[in-house]
């Protein structure tokens, strides 16, 4: 049965990623140890965590081509989730230099388990995506992207598959155009399905262990098409996951609102994962890229090579202490967050 949770625990996906990582020798004893130390640090709520995070999230570019209702307005302005400032016009756009992305990956390559190469933007717009994936693969770091899939073509699909990407997650919220276009302003679902079929074909042709997963965004209006997407994924040998859709942007009167209650548990992200925005801002979590006026730990500059010291620096320690003492109510960005555990954004 499909999940109706806003967040997906991705248990089956994590198991598949684990075996993929073992086969590719990207998972090592040292990385296991790093995960263990991060977890113990979280449970004990210590000021310092392990030497490095085990999940690294990089916002390569926060531009997008799909225009999802819940993410941006019709002009492409990113929605700001900080309720104290204007909803649109507060989040700047930009692109991370590939040298910065690769330099950060290089510094944590021995400890980090996976590099998530997107946060709020469409990664296929980033022309150097294949280069960054290949760099990470050569350093035995797992990589993944989440994409709307509309920009896939034979060339860029082959490039990132041959570069060694481990997971491609493709968003889908409708199997026919009339349903798909309710949430997506720009895009044609038949073209998207052609792209997905092409990916499945190239996976076999190249003989890569990449995991391809369809991320079905569930709304009341598209539940009747779930059998169609199940059959589609079964035919192509794809993974399938479900999560609750976000009704923001025009669906508020048709869908149930997302929960806003403060979760009782402290957030894992401060002890286990690192978020770096396109401009080098090292943030507390992935929600920070769409929260205006957030105070970063610091702003990373290419050539500094100090990302590990930032991870356990004074700013990070103080934030962990605050979370340990007061929980999610201690910070406004944390009060409304429904994230439990550590995973990629959505």
VEXDREN-2710 file (C-alpha; in Angstrom, 1 decimal):
% VEXDREN-2710
k/r/px/py/pz
1/UNK/0.0/0.0/0.0
2/UNK/1.3/3.5/-0.8
3/UNK/2.6/5.7/1.9
4/UNK/0.7/8.9/2.8
5/UNK/3.6/10.3/4.8
6/UNK/5.1/13.6/3.9
7/UNK/8.5/12.0/4.2
8/UNK/9.4/8.6/2.9
9/UNK/11.8/6.4/4.9
10/UNK/13.0/4.7/1.7
11/UNK/13.9/1.5/3.6
12/UNK/13.9/-0.7/0.4
13/UNK/15.9/1.9/-1.4
14/UNK/18.5/2.1/1.3
15/UNK/18.9/-1.6/1.3
16/UNK/19.4/-1.6/-2.5
17/UNK/21.9/1.3/-2.2
18/UNK/23.8/-0.6/0.5
19/UNK/24.3/-3.6/-1.8
20/UNK/25.1/-1.4/-4.7
21/UNK/27.7/0.4/-2.6
22/UNK/29.3/-2.9/-1.5
23/UNK/29.5/-4.2/-5.1
24/UNK/31.1/-1.0/-6.3
25/UNK/33.5/-0.9/-3.2
26/UNK/32.2/2.6/-2.3
27/UNK/31.3/1.4/1.2
28/UNK/34.2/0.8/3.5
29/UNK/34.8/-0.1/7.1
30/UNK/35.9/3.5/7.8
31/UNK/32.6/4.8/6.4
32/UNK/30.7/2.3/8.6
33/UNK/32.6/3.6/11.5
34/UNK/31.8/7.2/10.6
35/UNK/28.1/6.4/10.4
36/UNK/28.4/4.7/13.9
37/UNK/30.2/7.7/15.4
38/UNK/27.7/10.2/13.9
39/UNK/24.8/8.2/15.3
40/UNK/26.3/7.9/18.8
41/UNK/27.0/11.6/18.8
42/UNK/23.4/12.3/17.9
43/UNK/22.1/9.9/20.6
44/UNK/24.3/11.5/23.2
45/UNK/23.8/15.0/21.9
46/UNK/27.5/15.8/22.0
47/UNK/28.8/19.2/20.8
48/UNK/31.1/17.5/18.3
49/UNK/30.1/14.7/15.8
50/UNK/32.3/12.3/13.9
51/UNK/35.2/13.7/11.8
52/UNK/32.8/14.3/8.8
53/UNK/29.1/13.9/7.9
54/UNK/28.0/10.7/6.3
55/UNK/25.7/12.5/3.9
56/UNK/26.8/15.5/1.9
57/UNK/24.1/17.6/0.1
58/UNK/25.3/20.1/-2.5
59/UNK/23.0/22.6/-4.2
60/UNK/24.7/22.7/-7.6
61/UNK/22.2/25.1/-9.1
62/UNK/18.7/26.1/-7.9
63/UNK/17.3/26.9/-11.3
64/UNK/14.5/24.6/-12.6
65/UNK/12.6/24.0/-15.8
66/UNK/9.4/22.4/-14.6
67/UNK/7.7/25.1/-12.6
68/UNK/6.1/22.8/-10.0
69/UNK/3.3/24.6/-8.2
70/UNK/4.6/23.8/-4.7
71/UNK/8.1/25.0/-5.4
72/UNK/8.0/28.2/-7.5
73/UNK/5.6/30.8/-8.9
74/UNK/4.8/31.3/-12.5
75/UNK/7.8/33.6/-12.9
76/UNK/10.2/30.9/-11.6
77/UNK/10.8/32.6/-8.2
78/UNK/11.6/30.1/-5.5
79/UNK/9.1/30.0/-2.6
80/UNK/10.6/31.0/0.7
81/UNK/9.4/28.9/3.6
82/UNK/10.4/31.5/6.2
83/UNK/7.0/32.8/7.4
84/UNK/8.5/36.1/8.6
85/UNK/9.6/37.3/5.2
86/UNK/7.9/37.5/1.7
87/UNK/7.1/34.2/0.1
88/UNK/8.6/35.1/-3.2
89/UNK/11.6/37.2/-4.2
90/UNK/13.7/36.4/-1.1
91/UNK/15.6/33.4/-2.3
92/UNK/18.5/34.2/-4.7
93/UNK/19.5/31.9/-7.5
94/UNK/23.0/30.8/-8.5
95/UNK/25.3/28.1/-9.6
96/UNK/28.1/26.3/-7.6
97/UNK/31.4/26.2/-9.4
98/UNK/32.3/22.6/-10.2
99/UNK/35.7/23.1/-8.6
100/UNK/34.0/23.9/-5.3
101/UNK/31.8/20.8/-5.5
102/UNK/34.7/18.6/-6.3
103/UNK/37.0/20.1/-3.7
104/UNK/34.4/19.5/-1.0
105/UNK/33.8/15.9/-2.1
106/UNK/37.6/15.3/-2.1
107/UNK/38.0/16.5/1.5
108/UNK/35.4/14.1/2.9
109/UNK/35.8/11.2/0.4
110/UNK/37.1/8.7/3.0
111/UNK/34.2/9.2/5.4
112/UNK/31.1/10.4/3.5
113/UNK/28.7/7.7/2.3
114/UNK/26.9/9.6/-0.4
115/UNK/26.9/12.9/-2.2
116/UNK/23.4/14.2/-3.0
117/UNK/23.9/16.5/-6.0
118/UNK/20.8/18.6/-5.8
119/UNK/18.6/20.3/-3.2
120/UNK/16.0/22.6/-4.7
121/UNK/17.0/22.9/-8.4
122/UNK/17.0/20.6/-11.4
123/UNK/20.4/18.9/-11.6
124/UNK/20.2/18.2/-15.3
125/UNK/20.5/21.9/-16.0
126/UNK/24.0/21.8/-14.5
127/UNK/26.3/21.2/-17.5
128/UNK/29.2/19.9/-15.3
129/UNK/27.0/17.2/-13.6
130/UNK/28.7/14.3/-15.3
131/UNK/32.1/15.7/-14.4
132/UNK/31.2/16.0/-10.7
133/UNK/29.7/12.5/-10.7
134/UNK/32.8/11.0/-12.3
135/UNK/35.1/12.8/-9.9
136/UNK/33.1/11.4/-6.9
137/UNK/33.0/7.9/-8.4
138/UNK/36.8/7.9/-8.9
139/UNK/37.1/8.7/-5.2
140/UNK/34.6/6.0/-4.2
141/UNK/31.8/8.3/-3.1
142/UNK/28.3/7.3/-4.0
143/UNK/26.1/9.9/-5.8
144/UNK/22.5/10.5/-6.5
145/UNK/20.2/13.0/-8.1
146/UNK/16.5/13.7/-8.0
147/UNK/15.1/15.1/-11.3
148/UNK/11.9/15.9/-13.1
149/UNK/13.4/13.9/-15.9
150/UNK/12.2/16.2/-18.7
151/UNK/15.7/17.2/-19.8
152/UNK/17.1/13.7/-20.3
153/UNK/18.4/12.9/-23.7
154/UNK/20.6/10.1/-25.0
155/UNK/23.8/12.1/-24.5
156/UNK/23.4/13.4/-21.0
157/UNK/21.8/10.2/-19.8
158/UNK/24.7/8.1/-21.1
159/UNK/27.2/10.6/-19.7
160/UNK/26.0/10.4/-16.1
161/UNK/25.4/6.6/-16.3
162/UNK/28.9/6.0/-17.5
163/UNK/30.2/8.5/-14.9
164/UNK/29.0/6.0/-12.2
165/UNK/25.9/7.6/-10.6
166/UNK/24.3/5.2/-8.1
167/UNK/20.7/6.5/-7.9
168/UNK/18.4/8.5/-10.1
169/UNK/15.1/9.5/-8.5
170/UNK/12.5/10.8/-11.0
171/UNK/9.5/12.8/-9.8
172/UNK/6.1/12.0/-11.3
173/UNK/2.6/13.0/-10.2
174/UNK/0.4/11.9/-13.1
175/UNK/0.4/9.2/-15.8
176/UNK/-1.6/11.2/-18.3
177/UNK/-1.1/14.8/-19.3
178/UNK/-4.4/16.1/-17.8
179/UNK/-3.3/14.8/-14.4
180/UNK/0.4/15.4/-14.7
181/UNK/-0.1/19.1/-15.6
182/UNK/-2.2/19.8/-12.5
183/UNK/1.1/20.1/-10.5
184/UNK/3.7/20.7/-13.3
185/UNK/3.4/24.0/-15.2
186/UNK/5.9/23.1/-18.0
187/UNK/6.4/19.6/-19.3
188/UNK/4.8/16.7/-21.2
189/UNK/4.4/13.4/-19.5
190/UNK/4.6/11.3/-22.7
191/UNK/8.0/12.7/-23.3
192/UNK/9.0/12.0/-19.7
193/UNK/7.9/8.4/-20.0
194/UNK/10.0/8.1/-23.2
195/UNK/13.0/9.4/-21.3
196/UNK/12.4/6.9/-18.5
197/UNK/12.2/4.1/-21.0
198/UNK/15.5/5.3/-22.5
199/UNK/17.2/5.3/-19.1
200/UNK/16.0/1.7/-18.5
201/UNK/17.4/0.7/-21.9
202/UNK/20.7/2.4/-21.4
203/UNK/21.1/0.9/-17.9
204/UNK/21.0/-2.6/-19.5
205/UNK/23.1/-1.5/-22.5
206/UNK/25.9/0.0/-20.3
207/UNK/25.5/-2.7/-17.7
208/UNK/25.5/-0.3/-14.8
209/UNK/24.1/-1.1/-11.3
210/UNK/22.4/2.3/-11.1
211/UNK/19.1/2.3/-9.2
212/UNK/16.3/4.2/-11.0
213/UNK/13.3/5.0/-8.9
214/UNK/10.0/6.7/-9.7
215/UNK/9.0/9.1/-6.9
216/UNK/5.2/9.2/-7.2
217/UNK/3.9/12.3/-5.5
218/UNK/0.5/11.4/-4.2
219/UNK/-2.6/13.7/-4.2
220/UNK/-6.3/12.9/-4.0
221/UNK/-6.6/13.8/-7.7
222/UNK/-4.0/11.2/-8.9
223/UNK/-4.6/8.2/-6.7
224/UNK/-6.7/6.5/-9.4
225/UNK/-3.5/6.3/-11.6
226/UNK/-1.4/4.4/-9.1
227/UNK/-2.1/1.0/-10.8
228/UNK/-0.8/2.5/-14.0
229/UNK/2.5/3.7/-12.5
230/UNK/2.9/0.3/-10.8
231/UNK/2.5/-1.5/-14.1
232/UNK/4.9/0.9/-15.8
233/UNK/7.6/0.4/-13.2
234/UNK/7.2/-3.4/-13.1
235/UNK/7.6/-3.6/-16.9
236/UNK/10.8/-1.5/-16.8
237/UNK/12.2/-3.0/-13.6
238/UNK/12.2/0.3/-11.8
239/UNK/11.8/1.0/-8.1
240/UNK/8.7/2.9/-7.0
241/UNK/8.1/5.0/-3.9
242/UNK/5.2/7.2/-2.7
243/UNK/5.0/10.3/-0.7
244/UNK/2.4/12.9/0.1
245/UNK/2.1/15.9/-2.2
246/UNK/2.5/19.5/-1.1
247/UNK/-0.7/21.4/-1.8
248/UNK/1.0/24.8/-1.8
249/UNK/0.7/27.0/-4.9
250/UNK/-2.9/26.5/-5.9
251/UNK/-4.1/23.1/-4.6
252/UNK/-4.8/24.3/-1.0
253/UNK/-8.6/24.0/-1.5
254/UNK/-8.3/20.5/-3.0
255/UNK/-5.8/18.8/-0.8
256/UNK/-5.2/18.3/3.0
257/UNK/-2.7/20.7/4.4
258/UNK/0.7/19.5/5.4
259/UNK/1.3/19.0/9.2
260/UNK/2.9/21.9/11.0
261/UNK/3.2/20.5/14.6
262/UNK/6.7/20.5/16.1
263/UNK/8.2/17.0/16.2
264/UNK/9.3/15.9/19.7
265/UNK/12.7/14.5/18.7
266/UNK/15.8/16.4/18.0
267/UNK/16.9/16.7/14.4
268/UNK/19.5/14.2/13.2
269/UNK/20.9/16.5/10.5
270/UNK/23.1/18.5/12.8
271/UNK/25.1/15.4/13.7
272/UNK/24.9/13.4/10.5
273/UNK/24.6/15.5/7.3
274/UNK/26.0/18.7/5.8
275/UNK/24.3/21.1/3.4
276/UNK/26.3/23.4/1.2
277/UNK/24.4/26.0/-0.9
278/UNK/25.4/27.1/-4.4
279/UNK/27.2/30.1/-3.0
280/UNK/29.2/28.1/-0.5
281/UNK/27.0/28.8/2.5
282/UNK/27.4/25.8/4.9
283/UNK/23.9/25.4/6.3
284/UNK/22.3/23.4/9.1
285/UNK/20.1/21.4/6.8
286/UNK/18.6/21.1/3.3
287/UNK/15.6/23.3/4.2
288/UNK/18.1/26.2/4.7
289/UNK/18.3/26.7/0.9
290/UNK/14.7/27.9/0.8
291/UNK/14.7/29.8/4.2
292/UNK/15.6/33.5/3.8
293/UNK/17.9/35.3/6.2
294/UNK/19.3/32.1/7.6
295/UNK/22.7/32.4/9.4
296/UNK/25.1/29.8/7.9
297/UNK/27.9/28.2/9.9
298/UNK/30.2/30.0/7.4
299/UNK/30.6/30.6/3.7
300/UNK/33.0/28.2/2.1
301/UNK/35.5/29.6/-0.5
302/UNK/37.2/27.4/-3.1
303/UNK/40.7/26.9/-2.1
304/UNK/40.1/27.0/1.7
305/UNK/40.0/23.2/2.0
306/UNK/38.6/23.4/5.5
307/UNK/35.2/21.8/5.2
308/UNK/36.0/19.2/7.9
309/UNK/36.9/21.9/10.4
310/UNK/33.6/23.7/9.6
311/UNK/31.7/20.5/10.3
312/UNK/32.9/20.5/13.9
313/UNK/33.5/24.2/14.2
314/UNK/32.2/26.5/16.9
315/UNK/29.1/27.5/15.0
316/UNK/28.1/23.9/14.4
317/UNK/28.9/23.0/18.1
318/UNK/26.7/25.9/19.3
319/UNK/23.8/24.8/17.1
320/UNK/24.0/21.2/18.3
321/UNK/24.1/22.5/21.9
322/UNK/21.0/24.6/21.3
323/UNK/19.1/21.7/19.7
324/UNK/20.2/19.3/22.5
325/UNK/19.0/21.7/25.2
326/UNK/15.7/22.9/23.7
327/UNK/14.8/20.6/20.8
328/UNK/13.2/21.8/17.6
329/UNK/11.5/24.7/19.2
330/UNK/14.9/26.4/19.7
331/UNK/15.0/27.5/16.0
332/UNK/12.2/28.8/13.9
333/UNK/13.3/26.8/10.8
334/UNK/13.1/23.6/12.9
335/UNK/9.7/24.2/14.4
336/UNK/7.7/23.5/11.3
337/UNK/10.0/20.8/9.9
338/UNK/8.5/17.3/9.7
339/UNK/11.8/15.6/8.8
340/UNK/12.7/12.6/10.9
341/UNK/15.9/10.9/10.2
342/UNK/18.5/11.7/7.5
343/UNK/17.8/11.4/3.8
344/UNK/18.0/13.5/0.7
345/UNK/15.4/16.3/0.4
346/UNK/12.1/14.7/-0.6
END
